[in-house]
Every structure is written in C-alpha cells, then in structure tokens.
Amino acid sequence: MSLEELLIIHYVVADEYFSEFYGRDGDEERGVKDPSLVLSALGAPKHTFDGKELYPDILSKAAALFRSIAQNHGFYNANKRTAMMATIIFLEENGYEVIAPKNKMYRLAMKIVMDKPSVNNIARTLKKYTRVPERKPKSKLEVYWDKIISLIENLRD
C-alpha cells in the first residue's frame, strides 16, 4: 500500500465519520499528526530480520499493517477506522475476501489498541475473518476502492 493510498483512505474514512456526527463542517482535526509514524506503519509489513521477512504471508503482513496504523496514532483522529479500512483493502487487493461483519473488524481494532496483541494473534483472527474465494466477486469494498482510485485519477488531471 502506498502513502498516497493510505492518506486517501484516511481522509475518506475520517470525512465519512465526522460528517455523520458533526456535519460536513465538523471541527474535528483530520490528517497526519506525525509523518514518521505513518511511514513507519506503512513499512511494518516489509520488516526483515537477518535478511528474512518477519511477515512472509499476506495475513501476517495485513496484521502488521493493522497493528501499526492503529497503535502508532500517526493521524490526528480516525486511526482505528483508517487501520481497519486499510487492512480490508490490503487483504482484498491480495485476493482475500473479508467475511466478518464490520463491527467485528472494529472490535479487533479496539483490541489491538487496548490489549496490544502480537502480529501472530492478529493474523490468526484475520484468518477467521477472511476467505480466499474461488471466483472473486466484486465486493462493496472493491466498488468503494474503485471510487477512491477514480478520485486519485481525477486529482491528477
């Protein structure tokens, strides 16, 4: 996942949440509080030790991403929601379908922040919450992601 993708996910998620509770003109701060923490979170799935990947499979990479974004608090607000959505999109981009209800994913985000489980424990939970479909249908999240990509392309024009 690129920094640009993560930032777009953050702003979309934050704006959706804040507009729901505060209206479109809400005063809640959005955006990056500490760029180094955001970059660190993005790099977590790629960490190595002694030349070997610490997270060699997609579920452990997703777990490292989820944990790092949620715990690092690199954004002013919406860190858990950004972590959850980024993880879902990362998993779907890598051939997984998230089958858990959104509330279970959010509870996992809360647990990650409160209990600080290991990446392996998070990956085991994600394994229960996902499946690899035989024929991957276009999910709501893919449709959502397509809209985000379209927004990026429109910004470039």
BARODO-239092 format. One record per residue: residue number from 1; residue in three letters; x, y, z of N, C-alpha, C in turn. Coordinates in steps of 0.02 Angstrom, whole numbers, padded with zeros to 5 digits. Example, Ala and Ser with C-alpha at 12.3 -4.5 7.8 and 13.67 -1.06 7.14 Angstrom:
{site 1, ala, {00660, -00284, 00390}, {00615, -00225, 00390}, {00660, -00165, 00390}}
{site 2, ser, {00642, -00112, 00354}, {00684, -00053, 00357}, {00645, 00002, 00394}}
//
This chain:
{site 1, met, {00043, -00058, 00000}, {00000, 00000, 00000}, {00045, 00062, 00000}}
{site 2, ser, {00027, 00110, -00041}, {00068, 00171, -00045}, {00044, 00222, 00006}}
{site 3, leu, {00087, 00271, 00017}, {00069, 00326, 00062}, {00008, 00363, 00035}}
{site 4, glu, {00008, 00375, -00030}, {-00049, 00410, -00061}, {-00114, 00373, -00049}}
{site 5, glu, {-00113, 00307, -00058}, {-00173, 00267, -00047}, {-00196, 00271, 00025}}
{site 6, leu, {-00149, 00265, 00072}, {-00167, 00268, 00143}, {-00196, 00335, 00161}}
{site 7, leu, {-00168, 00389, 00135}, {-00194, 00456, 00151}, {-00264, 00465, 00124}}
{site 8, ile, {-00277, 00440, 00064}, {-00344, 00446, 00036}, {-00393, 00405, 00078}}
{site 9, ile, {-00374, 00345, 00097}, {-00416, 00304, 00141}, {-00431, 00343, 00205}}
{site 10, his, {-00379, 00372, 00235}, {-00389, 00409, 00297}, {-00439, 00466, 00288}}
{site 11, tyr, {-00429, 00507, 00237}, {-00473, 00565, 00228}, {-00545, 00543, 00213}}
{site 12, val, {-00553, 00492, 00173}, {-00621, 00468, 00158}, {-00654, 00441, 00221}}
{site 13, val, {-00619, 00399, 00258}, {-00646, 00370, 00320}, {-00660, 00425, 00371}}
{site 14, ala, {-00614, 00470, 00381}, {-00623, 00524, 00430}, {-00681, 00569, 00410}}
{site 15, asp, {-00685, 00587, 00346}, {-00740, 00631, 00324}, {-00807, 00597, 00331}}
{site 16, glu, {-00811, 00532, 00316}, {-00874, 00496, 00324}, {-00896, 00496, 00397}}
{site 17, tyr, {-00851, 00481, 00441}, {-00867, 00479, 00513}, {-00886, 00547, 00539}}
{site 18, phe, {-00845, 00597, 00524}, {-00858, 00664, 00551}, {-00921, 00694, 00523}}
{site 19, ser, {-00936, 00682, 00459}, {-00997, 00710, 00430}, {-01058, 00677, 00460}}
{site 20, glu, {-01052, 00613, 00478}, {-01108, 00577, 00508}, {-01126, 00607, 00576}}
{site 21, phe, {-01075, 00627, 00614}, {-01087, 00651, 00682}, {-01086, 00727, 00689}}
{site 22, tyr, {-01047, 00760, 00647}, {-01038, 00832, 00656}, {-01061, 00873, 00596}}
{site 23, gly, {-01084, 00840, 00543}, {-01099, 00877, 00482}, {-01035, 00887, 00442}}
{site 24, arg, {-01042, 00907, 00380}, {-00984, 00915, 00336}, {-00935, 00968, 00361}}
{site 25, asp, {-00958, 01014, 00403}, {-00915, 01067, 00427}, {-00889, 01054, 00497}}
{site 26, gly, {-00884, 00991, 00517}, {-00861, 00974, 00584}, {-00792, 01003, 00598}}
{site 27, asp, {-00778, 01015, 00661}, {-00715, 01046, 00681}, {-00661, 00995, 00698}}
{site 28, glu, {-00675, 00931, 00691}, {-00626, 00880, 00708}, {-00565, 00884, 00662}}
{site 29, glu, {-00507, 00876, 00692}, {-00446, 00877, 00652}, {-00438, 00813, 00613}}
{site 30, arg, {-00420, 00820, 00550}, {-00405, 00764, 00507}, {-00333, 00771, 00486}}
{site 31, gly, {-00306, 00719, 00460}, {-00240, 00723, 00430}, {-00184, 00694, 00473}}
{site 32, val, {-00125, 00703, 00448}, {-00065, 00673, 00478}, {-00040, 00715, 00536}}
{site 33, lys, {-00035, 00683, 00593}, {-00007, 00716, 00653}, {00069, 00707, 00654}}
{site 34, asp, {00092, 00648, 00636}, {00164, 00634, 00637}, {00181, 00591, 00576}}
{site 35, pro, {00210, 00622, 00524}, {00226, 00585, 00463}, {00271, 00524, 00475}}
{site 36, ser, {00317, 00528, 00522}, {00362, 00471, 00533}, {00323, 00410, 00559}}
{site 37, leu, {00271, 00422, 00599}, {00231, 00366, 00624}, {00189, 00334, 00569}}
{site 38, val, {00164, 00375, 00523}, {00126, 00349, 00466}, {00172, 00308, 00421}}
{site 39, leu, {00230, 00335, 00406}, {00278, 00298, 00364}, {00302, 00234, 00397}}
{site 40, ser, {00312, 00237, 00462}, {00332, 00177, 00500}, {00278, 00123, 00495}}
{site 41, ala, {00215, 00143, 00502}, {00160, 00096, 00498}, {00157, 00063, 00428}}
{site 42, leu, {00167, 00103, 00377}, {00166, 00076, 00309}, {00224, 00028, 00297}}
{site 43, gly, {00279, 00039, 00329}, {00337, -00004, 00320}, {00335, -00068, 00360}}
{site 44, ala, {00292, -00071, 00411}, {00290, -00129, 00456}, {00283, -00197, 00419}}
{site 45, pro, {00239, -00203, 00370}, {00232, -00268, 00336}, {00295, -00291, 00300}}
{site 46, lys, {00341, -00245, 00287}, {00402, -00261, 00249}, {00463, -00272, 00293}}
{site 47, his, {00454, -00270, 00358}, {00511, -00278, 00404}, {00546, -00345, 00394}}
{site 48, thr, {00612, -00342, 00403}, {00653, -00403, 00398}, {00698, -00408, 00459}}
{site 49, phe, {00723, -00468, 00470}, {00773, -00479, 00522}, {00822, -00530, 00494}}
{site 50, asp, {00885, -00513, 00496}, {00938, -00556, 00471}, {00924, -00577, 00398}}
{site 51, gly, {00898, -00529, 00359}, {00886, -00541, 00289}, {00822, -00579, 00273}}
{site 52, lys, {00783, -00597, 00323}, {00721, -00635, 00312}, {00660, -00592, 00331}}
{site 53, glu, {00607, -00599, 00291}, {00546, -00563, 00306}, {00518, -00585, 00373}}
{site 54, leu, {00499, -00536, 00415}, {00466, -00554, 00478}, {00394, -00576, 00466}}
{site 55, tyr, {00364, -00550, 00413}, {00294, -00565, 00398}, {00290, -00592, 00326}}
{site 56, pro, {00302, -00657, 00317}, {00309, -00684, 00249}, {00244, -00696, 00211}}
{site 57, asp, {00187, -00698, 00246}, {00125, -00712, 00211}, {00078, -00652, 00215}}
{site 58, ile, {00027, -00652, 00173}, {-00019, -00595, 00168}, {-00054, -00581, 00233}}
{site 59, leu, {-00078, -00632, 00269}, {-00114, -00619, 00331}, {-00069, -00588, 00384}}
{site 60, ser, {-00007, -00609, 00389}, {00037, -00578, 00439}, {00057, -00508, 00417}}
{site 61, lys, {00065, -00496, 00352}, {00078, -00428, 00328}, {00018, -00383, 00344}}
{site 62, ala, {-00043, -00409, 00332}, {-00103, -00370, 00347}, {-00108, -00355, 00422}}
{site 63, ala, {-00091, -00405, 00463}, {-00092, -00396, 00536}, {-00042, -00343, 00558}}
{site 64, ala, {00017, -00344, 00528}, {00069, -00294, 00545}, {00046, -00224, 00525}}
{site 65, leu, {00015, -00219, 00467}, {-00012, -00155, 00444}, {-00066, -00130, 00491}}
{site 66, phe, {-00114, -00174, 00507}, {-00170, -00157, 00551}, {-00144, -00132, 00618}}
{site 67, arg, {-00100, -00172, 00648}, {-00074, -00155, 00714}, {-00035, -00089, 00713}}
{site 68, ser, {00006, -00081, 00663}, {00049, -00021, 00661}, {00009, 00043, 00651}}
{site 69, ile, {-00039, 00042, 00605}, {-00079, 00102, 00594}, {-00121, 00118, 00656}}
{site 70, ala, {-00152, 00066, 00685}, {-00195, 00077, 00744}, {-00155, 00100, 00805}}
{site 71, gln, {-00098, 00070, 00817}, {-00059, 00086, 00877}, {-00014, 00147, 00870}}
{site 72, asn, {00010, 00161, 00811}, {00056, 00217, 00803}, {00023, 00285, 00813}}
{site 73, his, {-00041, 00289, 00798}, {-00078, 00353, 00804}, {-00044, 00409, 00765}}
{site 74, gly, {-00028, 00395, 00702}, {00003, 00445, 00660}, {-00044, 00499, 00634}}
{site 75, phe, {-00109, 00487, 00641}, {-00160, 00535, 00619}, {-00190, 00570, 00680}}
{site 76, tyr, {-00218, 00628, 00669}, {-00250, 00664, 00725}, {-00309, 00625, 00752}}
{site 77, asn, {-00349, 00597, 00707}, {-00409, 00559, 00726}, {-00418, 00502, 00676}}
{site 78, ala, {-00464, 00458, 00691}, {-00485, 00403, 00646}, {-00429, 00353, 00633}}
{site 79, asn, {-00384, 00344, 00680}, {-00329, 00295, 00671}, {-00355, 00224, 00667}}
{site 80, lys, {-00401, 00205, 00711}, {-00427, 00136, 00711}, {-00468, 00123, 00648}}
{site 81, arg, {-00511, 00170, 00630}, {-00552, 00162, 00570}, {-00507, 00160, 00507}}
{site 82, thr, {-00457, 00203, 00505}, {-00410, 00202, 00449}, {-00373, 00135, 00446}}
{site 83, ala, {-00351, 00111, 00503}, {-00316, 00046, 00506}, {-00361, -00010, 00481}}
{site 84, met, {-00423, -00010, 00504}, {-00471, -00062, 00485}, {-00482, -00060, 00409}}
{site 85, met, {-00497, -00002, 00381}, {-00512, 00003, 00310}, {-00450, -00012, 00268}}
{site 86, ala, {-00392, 00012, 00289}, {-00330, -00002, 00252}, {-00316, -00077, 00251}}
{site 87, thr, {-00329, -00110, 00307}, {-00317, -00182, 00311}, {-00366, -00220, 00266}}
{site 88, ile, {-00428, -00200, 00267}, {-00479, -00233, 00224}, {-00459, -00225, 00151}}
{site 89, ile, {-00441, -00165, 00132}, {-00422, -00152, 00062}, {-00358, -00191, 00044}}
{site 90, phe, {-00309, -00191, 00089}, {-00247, -00229, 00078}, {-00263, -00303, 00067}}
{site 91, leu, {-00306, -00331, 00110}, {-00324, -00401, 00103}, {-00359, -00414, 00037}}
{site 92, glu, {-00407, -00371, 00019}, {-00444, -00382, -00043}, {-00400, -00373, -00104}}
{site 93, glu, {-00352, -00326, -00101}, {-00305, -00318, -00157}, {-00261, -00380, -00166}}
{site 94, asn, {-00254, -00419, -00112}, {-00212, -00479, -00114}, {-00252, -00544, -00117}}
{site 95, gly, {-00313, -00539, -00141}, {-00353, -00599, -00156}, {-00395, -00626, -00100}}
{site 96, tyr, {-00399, -00592, -00043}, {-00441, -00615, 00013}, {-00507, -00577, 00013}}
{site 97, glu, {-00557, -00610, 00038}, {-00622, -00579, 00048}, {-00634, -00577, 00124}}
{site 98, val, {-00650, -00518, 00149}, {-00665, -00511, 00220}, {-00738, -00530, 00230}}
{site 99, ile, {-00749, -00581, 00272}, {-00817, -00606, 00283}, {-00844, -00588, 00351}}
{site 100, ala, {-00803, -00558, 00392}, {-00826, -00537, 00459}, {-00866, -00473, 00453}}
{site 101, pro, {-00917, -00465, 00495}, {-00953, -00402, 00496}, {-00907, -00344, 00515}}
{site 102, lys, {-00923, -00284, 00490}, {-00881, -00226, 00504}, {-00872, -00214, 00579}}
{site 103, asn, {-00924, -00229, 00618}, {-00918, -00218, 00691}, {-00865, -00264, 00722}}
{site 104, lys, {-00856, -00324, 00695}, {-00804, -00369, 00721}, {-00735, -00342, 00703}}
{site 105, met, {-00729, -00316, 00644}, {-00664, -00286, 00624}, {-00649, -00226, 00668}}
{site 106, tyr, {-00700, -00186, 00683}, {-00688, -00127, 00725}, {-00670, -00149, 00796}}
{site 107, arg, {-00704, -00202, 00821}, {-00687, -00228, 00888}, {-00615, -00253, 00889}}
{site 108, leu, {-00593, -00283, 00834}, {-00524, -00305, 00829}, {-00477, -00244, 00832}}
{site 109, ala, {-00495, -00190, 00799}, {-00455, -00129, 00802}, {-00451, -00103, 00874}}
{site 110, met, {-00506, -00105, 00910}, {-00507, -00084, 00980}, {-00461, -00129, 01021}}
{site 111, lys, {-00466, -00194, 01009}, {-00424, -00241, 01046}, {-00350, -00229, 01032}}
{site 112, ile, {-00334, -00214, 00970}, {-00264, -00202, 00951}, {-00237, -00142, 00991}}
{site 113, val, {-00277, -00091, 00998}, {-00254, -00031, 01034}, {-00253, -00043, 01109}}
{site 114, met, {-00303, -00077, 01135}, {-00309, -00085, 01208}, {-00263, -00141, 01235}}
{site 115, asp, {-00265, -00200, 01202}, {-00231, -00259, 01228}, {-00161, -00270, 01197}}
{site 116, lys, {-00148, -00237, 01141}, {-00083, -00243, 01107}, {-00063, -00316, 01092}}
{site 117, pro, {-00106, -00354, 01057}, {-00089, -00423, 01041}, {-00031, -00426, 00990}}
{site 118, ser, {-00001, -00484, 00985}, {00054, -00493, 00938}, {00027, -00495, 00866}}
{site 119, val, {00071, -00484, 00819}, {00053, -00489, 00749}, {00026, -00559, 00734}}
{site 120, asn, {00056, -00611, 00763}, {00032, -00680, 00751}, {-00040, -00689, 00775}}
{site 121, asn, {-00057, -00661, 00833}, {-00125, -00666, 00859}, {-00174, -00629, 00813}}
{site 122, ile, {-00155, -00571, 00791}, {-00198, -00532, 00745}, {-00207, -00571, 00680}}
{site 123, ala, {-00153, -00600, 00654}, {-00157, -00639, 00592}, {-00203, -00699, 00599}}
{site 124, arg, {-00201, -00732, 00657}, {-00247, -00788, 00669}, {-00320, -00765, 00668}}
{site 125, thr, {-00332, -00707, 00697}, {-00401, -00680, 00696}, {-00421, -00662, 00625}}
{site 126, leu, {-00376, -00630, 00588}, {-00391, -00613, 00519}, {-00405, -00675, 00477}}
{site 127, lys, {-00371, -00730, 00492}, {-00384, -00792, 00455}, {-00456, -00815, 00465}}
{site 128, lys, {-00482, -00806, 00526}, {-00552, -00824, 00540}, {-00600, -00776, 00505}}
{site 129, tyr, {-00578, -00715, 00494}, {-00621, -00663, 00467}, {-00618, -00657, 00391}}
{site 130, thr, {-00577, -00700, 00359}, {-00568, -00694, 00286}, {-00575, -00762, 00253}}
{site 131, arg, {-00578, -00760, 00187}, {-00575, -00821, 00147}, {-00547, -00802, 00079}}
{site 132, val, {-00522, -00851, 00044}, {-00499, -00840, -00024}, {-00553, -00870, -00069}}
{site 133, pro, {-00590, -00828, -00103}, {-00645, -00854, -00144}, {-00619, -00890, -00206}}
{site 134, glu, {-00658, -00939, -00229}, {-00639, -00974, -00290}, {-00643, -00925, -00349}}
{site 135, arg, {-00698, -00891, -00352}, {-00708, -00839, -00403}, {-00725, -00777, -00364}}
{site 136, lys, {-00682, -00729, -00369}, {-00690, -00670, -00327}, {-00743, -00622, -00355}}
{site 137, pro, {-00800, -00616, -00320}, {-00850, -00567, -00343}, {-00827, -00497, -00324}}
{site 138, lys, {-00853, -00448, -00357}, {-00837, -00378, -00341}, {-00874, -00360, -00277}}
{site 139, ser, {-00837, -00347, -00225}, {-00867, -00331, -00160}, {-00883, -00257, -00155}}
{site 140, lys, {-00920, -00239, -00103}, {-00934, -00168, -00090}, {-00870, -00130, -00080}}
{site 141, leu, {-00822, -00162, -00047}, {-00758, -00128, -00035}, {-00720, -00116, -00099}}
{site 142, glu, {-00724, -00163, -00146}, {-00691, -00153, -00210}, {-00724, -00096, -00248}}
{site 143, val, {-00790, -00093, -00245}, {-00825, -00038, -00276}, {-00803, 00028, -00244}}
{site 144, tyr, {-00798, 00027, -00178}, {-00775, 00085, -00139}, {-00704, 00103, -00160}}
{site 145, trp, {-00661, 00053, -00165}, {-00591, 00065, -00184}, {-00588, 00093, -00255}}
{site 146, asp, {-00630, 00067, -00300}, {-00632, 00094, -00368}, {-00648, 00168, -00368}}
{site 147, lys, {-00694, 00188, -00324}, {-00711, 00259, -00318}, {-00651, 00299, -00293}}
{site 148, ile, {-00614, 00271, -00245}, {-00555, 00306, -00219}, {-00503, 00314, -00275}}
{site 149, ile, {-00492, 00261, -00314}, {-00444, 00264, -00369}, {-00466, 00317, -00420}}
{site 150, ser, {-00531, 00319, -00433}, {-00558, 00369, -00479}, {-00545, 00439, -00453}}
{site 151, leu, {-00553, 00449, -00388}, {-00538, 00515, -00358}, {-00465, 00533, -00367}}
{site 152, ile, {-00421, 00484, -00357}, {-00349, 00496, -00367}, {-00335, 00517, -00439}}
{site 153, glu, {-00364, 00480, -00486}, {-00352, 00496, -00556}, {-00379, 00565, -00574}}
{site 154, asn, {-00437, 00583, -00546}, {-00464, 00650, -00559}, {-00420, 00705, -00529}}
{site 155, leu, {-00389, 00691, -00472}, {-00344, 00740, -00442}, {-00282, 00751, -00485}}
{site 156, arg, {-00260, 00698, -00518}, {-00200, 00703, -00561}, {-00214, 00743, -00624}}
{site 157, asp, {-00277, 00743, -00647}, {-00294, 00778, -00710}, {-00296, 00852, -00702}}
//
